[in-house]
Amino acid sequence: MFAKSFRIAFAGVVAGVAGLAGAALAQTDIKPAIVYDAGGKFDKSFNEGVFNGAERFRKETGIAFRDFEPTSETQMEQALRRFARDGHSPIIAVGFSQASAVAKVAAEFPQIKFTLIDGASQLPNVQSVSFKEHEGSYLVGVAAAKASKTGKLGFVGGMDIALIRRFACGYVLGAKSVNPSVEVFQNMTGSTREAWNDPVKGAELAKSQIDRGADVVYHAAGGTGAGVLRAAADAGKLGIGVDSNQNGLHPGKVLTSMLKRVDVAAYSSFKAARDGTWKPGSTVLGLKEEGVDWALDDNNKPLITPEISAAVDKARADIVGGTVTVHDYIADNKCPG
């Protein structure tokens, strides 16, 4: 139901009133492609979520897609241009770091459709999709504060940028809504692209926070997060995953995961292009649109008490209903928590 309702909401923004007319049109032949962000296709997080959405589309339609894992921003632009030159469309560019490359290549190939995840563009052939990560992070902050026995929590980010500070701020605000005196230790892995794919350093940062008393550690660090979750599990503490559902990486040791539904965004982009309903423009997806949430499954159910569940449900309802507005770090580069 979650993915279905999100897909409907997303398609409504993308297709608008063209949806009914598009349903009557013949399906369009497409050559989809993906250029991933740093961290690799199988990072168990952000990139892999996009891949999973594309794989779902492939299995349902039989339409294959091309993809590329760049090792530098230069390769991102080269890959986008190569796919466009070969007639691939739509092309999904994963991550904010591809915004400038998309701006260049999309302008060169106005007939090609591009979907930029976590970035913004005003070009008429670019669809921009972003998420209210601070809202989903607020929910897992509530869960973390409820689960903590020490009143001390940890956060490990990947690259030190405003987007990741947005995750951290939402987490802090959620935790403090439960326990105003809670301490949240924060570390960023680095200031370069390598920060997304350094599980050894992620583990070291998590261990240092655990040594200071943190008993729940949330990561927003891409592939680096694998080390964070491993360190928490090894220390007998709780981790919190991000983007994809990471509860199953260490069953019983991952309190929950903050879901960022890039998988549905990727699926919807390909499907809309095939159905003839793809539209450019910007879409921002939060709790109300079911673009973010927390993960609850058999792997973490034993950890989620009725009290935690009730607190998270109330926080979600308050945010969706407008009673609570989660401050967005990107708005002013500040976190009131």
TORDONU-831668 format. One line per 10 residues: number of its first residue (from 1); their letters; for each residue x, y, z of C-alpha. Coordinates in steps of 0.02 Angstrom, whole numbers. Each point is the difference from the previous one (the first is absolute). Layout:
NUM) a) X,Y,Z | ... $
//
This chain:
1) mfaksfriaf) 0,0,0 | 143,119,41 | 86,-16,-168 | -165,1,-93 | -63,159,81 | 167,86,-24 | 2,-49,-182 | -173,73,-25 | 50,163,84 | 161,11,-100 $
11) agvvagvagl) -86,-40,-164 | -131,131,36 | 133,135,12 | 94,-63,-151 | -148,-34,-114 | -132,124,59 | -157,2,-102 | 93,-87,-141 | -14,-165,94 | -170,-50,-68 $
21) agaalaqtdi) 45,50,-177 | 168,-87,14 | -83,-163,50 | -85,-4,-168 | 161,27,-97 | 110,-137,-67 | 147,-38,112 | 159,87,-50 | 160,-92,-41 | 133,58,122 $
31) kpaivydagg) 185,-32,32 | 21,39,186 | 168,26,85 | 72,44,170 | 158,89,54 | 29,-38,184 | 71,109,137 | 159,-37,97 | -1,-159,105 | -45,-124,-136 $
41) kfdksfnegv) -156,-85,-63 | -6,-126,143 | 28,117,147 | -151,-75,92 | -65,177,12 | -31,148,-118 | 66,-66,-167 | -67,-174,29 | -172,71,32 | 2,78,-173 $
51) fngaerfrke) 62,-163,-75 | -139,-97,87 | -131,115,-74 | 74,-21,-173 | 9,-189,22 | -183,-3,48 | -42,92,-161 | 107,-119,-102 | -83,-153,75 | -174,68,-29 $
61) tgiafrdfep) 28,60,-179 | 145,-98,-68 | 85,165,-45 | 185,-4,43 | 95,151,61 | 182,51,-11 | 93,66,151 | 170,67,47 | 96,17,164 | 114,153,-13 $
71) tsetqmeqal) 154,24,105 | 9,189,-26 | -113,146,-42 | 86,11,-170 | -56,-177,-37 | -177,47,49 | -10,133,-135 | 84,-114,-126 | -123,-141,37 | -151,113,-12 $
81) rrfardghsp) 60,67,-167 | 40,-174,-67 | -171,-67,47 | -86,152,-76 | 102,-13,-160 | -53,-183,-13 | -182,49,14 | -33,-61,176 | -151,82,81 | -47,27,137 $
91) iiavgfsqas) 168,10,85 | -1,1,189 | 140,100,79 | 19,-53,181 | 55,129,127 | 23,188,23 | 178,-11,-65 | -67,-29,-176 | -101,161,-7 | 131,98,-97 $
101) avakvaaefp) 32,-144,-119 | -186,-20,-33 | -13,188,-33 | 134,-13,-135 | -52,-162,-83 | -188,28,6 | 25,167,-87 | 101,-87,-136 | -132,-135,-26 | -170,85,19 $
111) qikftlidga) -91,-150,-72 | 63,-115,138 | -92,-16,166 | 101,10,160 | -55,-37,179 | 112,80,132 | -16,-74,174 | 49,114,144 | 30,150,-112 | -95,139,-86 $
121) sqlpnvqsvs) -10,61,-179 | -112,118,-96 | 38,-75,-171 | -153,-56,-97 | 65,-178,-23 | 50,-31,183 | -107,-73,137 | 67,41,174 | -44,-108,149 | 52,42,178 $
131) fkehegsylv) -53,-58,172 | -35,70,173 | 132,-104,85 | -17,103,159 | -178,-63,23 | 48,-184,-13 | 152,31,111 | -114,79,131 | -96,-164,11 | 155,-106,27 $
141) gvaaakaskt) 62,129,126 | -160,-28,99 | 27,-188,-8 | 183,17,51 | -38,107,152 | -136,-119,55 | 115,-151,-20 | 154,78,81 | 46,-49,177 | 144,123,16 $
151) gklgfvggmd) -81,157,-69 | 146,12,-122 | -15,-27,-187 | 116,3,-149 | -8,62,-179 | 128,-38,-136 | -16,95,-163 | 89,-27,-163 | 61,152,-94 | -14,158,104 $
161) ialirrfacg) -132,95,-99 | -162,89,42 | -104,-146,-62 | 76,-118,128 | -12,132,136 | -185,0,-41 | -8,-184,49 | 95,35,161 | -109,148,48 | -162,-95,-23 $
171) yvlgaksvnp) 70,-142,105 | 50,118,140 | -168,88,0 | -95,-165,4 | 105,-64,144 | -18,161,99 | -188,-2,-22 | 5,-157,108 | 143,45,117 | 54,184,-1 $
181) svevfqnmtg) 161,-44,92 | 56,-136,-121 | 178,14,-67 | 32,-33,-184 | 181,-24,-54 | 28,45,-182 | 143,-39,-118 | 18,19,-186 | 112,-122,-93 | 85,125,-116 $
191) streawndpv) -15,143,-123 | 29,-96,-163 | -93,-132,-100 | 101,-136,87 | -101,35,158 | -143,-102,-73 | 101,-159,-15 | 110,-18,154 | -77,-131,115 | 161,-13,101 $
201) kgaelaksqi) -8,182,50 | -187,-14,26 | 31,-139,125 | 134,102,88 | -115,150,19 | -142,-109,64 | 116,-83,127 | 59,168,65 | -181,54,27 | -41,-165,85 $
211) drgadvvyha) 152,22,113 | -76,166,54 | -162,-85,48 | -106,-1,-158 | -108,-155,-7 | -92,40,-163 | 96,62,-154 | -84,64,-159 | 97,15,-161 | -31,99,-159 $
221) aggtgagvlr) 161,-50,-86 | -34,-112,-149 | 121,-146,-10 | 94,67,151 | -154,-41,103 | 35,-186,-15 | 144,26,120 | -109,102,118 | -131,-135,12 | 130,-137,21 $
231) aaadagklgi) 88,95,140 | -164,28,93 | -49,-183,-18 | 171,-61,57 | -9,112,153 | -172,-63,48 | -79,169,-40 | -132,51,-127 | 27,74,-172 | -123,94,-110 $
241) gvdsnqnglh) 11,-23,-188 | -42,123,-138 | -76,15,-174 | -33,-185,-30 | -68,-118,133 | 160,-58,86 | -85,-90,145 | 51,-168,-71 | 187,37,-5 | 11,-38,187 $
251) pgkvltsmlk) -169,-70,55 | -42,50,177 | 141,128,3 | -72,132,-117 | -137,97,90 | -76,61,-164 | 47,84,-164 | -50,170,-66 | -77,-40,-168 | 29,119,-143 $
261) rvdvaayssf) -100,-69,-144 | 121,27,-143 | -51,-173,-61 | -176,59,-37 | 65,162,-76 | 107,-99,-122 | -139,-122,-41 | -124,142,-27 | 118,95,-116 | 23,-150,-114 $
271) kaardgtwkp) -184,-47,6 | -60,176,-39 | 119,10,-148 | -64,-165,-66 | -182,50,26 | 24,168,-84 | -40,98,157 | 175,55,51 | 7,185,44 | 141,118,50 $
281) gstvlglkee) -6,105,158 | 42,-14,183 | -75,-118,128 | 39,2,187 | -56,-153,97 | -21,-10,187 | -104,-96,126 | -163,64,-70 | 45,-65,-173 | 70,-160,77 $
291) gvdwalddnn) 171,38,-75 | 85,-30,168 | -43,-108,150 | 73,-125,122 | 19,-186,-31 | -92,-131,102 | 18,-184,-44 | 35,-170,77 | 183,45,25 | -33,143,121 $
301) kplitpeisa) -174,-35,68 | 69,-75,162 | 89,166,32 | -152,111,-27 | -102,12,160 | -179,63,-3 | 64,160,78 | 125,29,-141 | -130,-41,-132 | -128,117,76 $
311) avdkaradiv) 125,142,15 | 55,-17,-181 | -180,-12,-62 | -44,159,95 | 150,92,-68 | -45,-50,-177 | -181,54,24 | 55,167,74 | 117,35,-146 | -124,-52,-134 $
321) ggtvtvhdyi) -138,97,86 | 105,157,18 | 5,3,190 | 188,-26,-6 | 114,79,-130 | 174,-76,-6 | 131,132,-27 | 95,-19,-163 | 187,27,26 | 21,49,-182 $
331) adnkcpg) -115,150,24 | 126,94,108 | 146,-120,35 | -52,-6,182 | -79,-130,112 | -102,68,147 | 31,-161,96 $
//
